[in-house]
Amino acid sequence: MFAPLFRSGQPALAQLVLQLLAVALLGLSLRARQNLPVSRPEMVAAISLLLMPLVFLIPLPSGLVDWLPGRDIYASIQAQLGIEAGVRRLSVLPHETESAWLLALIPIAVFFGVRSLDFRGLRRLLWVLFAIAAGQAILGLMQYGGQSDLLYLGMEPAYRTAVGTYTNRNHLAGLLVMVLPIALALLIYSVGRHGHRQTQWRKRMAFFGTLRGHTAIGYGALALLFITAIVFTRSRAGIALAMLGILLATLAYSRRIGGNNVYGLVGTVVAIAIGVGLVIGLAPVLDRFSVSDTVENARWTVFSATLTGIGHFFPLGSGPGTYPEVFNAFQPLELGRWFVNRAHNDYLEWLFDGGAFAAVLILFLLGLYLRQWTKVWTSEAWSQLRFIQVGAGIGILLILGHSLVDYNLHTPANIVYAALLAGIFFADSALGGEATGARRRTRGRSPARQDVPRPASPTAAPGVPPEQIRNPFLD
C-alpha cells in the first residue's frame, strides 16, 4: 500500500521505508512458516538476485580491477587526481551498487511473503491490490478530466494525462496492465458460477440477480475501470499491452466460463466475440489517444548507445545500479541537453550493469517462468486459485513485454507488484480453494444421509417440480 504513494517509491526516503518494511516482512515470513513452500530453483533464483550485487562489492587488488574491461578510464582519472590505488571493487560506483542491493531486498521479501500465505490470505491480498489499482485509476481519470494542478500532488508531468501518484504515465499503465488480467480471470470465473445444473437459459441469466452475479458484475466494473484508465494514460505501450492482455485472457478463459464452461459452446463463442470486439474497438483508440514524447522518439538512439556501453564493459558490466551515472560517457551528442537516467529497456540496462552475470540470471528466471506454465496450465477443471494464477502469469508476461520499451522493473512500486504477481503465479496449486473446500464438506456429511434420497412431499401436487414451493391458495 505504501509503495506508490510518494512518486512511485523513487525518492530516497520512500525507498528507505520500503527496505525497512522488506526486512520486517522477511522476518515475519520465516517466522510464520519455517519451511516455506519454495522449490529449490526458486530459492536459487532469489539467492542469486540477492548475491549478485554483493559480488561487485568484493574488495580486489587495484591492479587486477584496472586490467578489467572498461576500468582503464577510471584508473586514469584517479591517477590524474592523485587518488592512491588501494583496494577497489568490480563496481565502478560501489555506493550505487550498495543501493541496488538494498533495493533487491524488496521484491525478494514480497515474493516470500506471498508464498507464506494460505489461499484465504491470497484472496484478501488481491482485494488490497484491486483497491490500490482502482484508487490509482480513479485519481488518474480525475487528473485527465479535471486539468487541475492540485490533482497532480506537486508533480509536473510532461503531459496532462492520467499518472496517479506515479511520476510517469507509462508506469501507471504498467500497474493497471498487470492487474487487468486477474480482474478478467475472476470475472469469467464468477460468471454463472454454481449455475451448471440449470439447463434453461432463463434461469442462467437470472444468475446475475443473485449475490454471486453481483460479484461478477463488480469484477467487470473493475476491469472496465482499469481499461478506461489505461486509455487515458495515453501510453502507447500500455494501450497495446491492454489489448494483448484482453486477447490472451479471452483465449485462456473462454472455454472455462464459471470454472467448467457453464454456458457451453454458445458461451465460449460469445466470450470470444466480446474479447475480440474489445480489442478491435481499442485499435483506433491506440492512434487517437496515445501520444509520443521526446524520449520515445529518441529511444532507439538510447538503445544503440547502451549497446555500445554493454560491449565496452562486457563481460562483467559496470556494476548494478550504476547506469544513470556511467551512461554519460556513451550518451550521443544529439541527446546532450537531457540527462538520460534509464535505458528505457530493463533488459539492456541489466546487461549494462551486470554483464554476463545478469544475462545468465535473466535466462534462468525466464526458464523458471516458462516451467511454471507447464504446472499451471492443465486440462483439469480449474479452481479459483488456478484462474488467479493464470491471470497473474499473463500479467507478468505483459510487464515483461512492457520492459522492452520502458523501465517498469526499475520503479520500486511496480517492482513490488511484479513480485506479488510472481508469488501468486508460483504458488502451490494444492494451497487451497474450492476443490479442498468441497472435499471438507463431503467428509463432514453423514454417509447414510448422502445415499438415502429425500422423500417427496406428501402434499406435492402431481406435475409440480419438487423444488417449486406449493401455492398455499390452492388449498
Helices and strands as residue ranges (DSSP letters): G 7-9, H 12-32, H 40-55, E 60-61, H 62-67, H 72-80, E 87-88, H 94-115, H 119-146, G 149-152, H 169-190, H 201-206, G 207-209, H 211-233, H 236-253, G 257-259, H 264-289, H 294-297, H 299-313, H 323-326, G 327-330, G 333-335, H 346-376, H 384-402, G 408-410, H 412-425, G 429-431, H 434-444, H 447-451, G 472-474
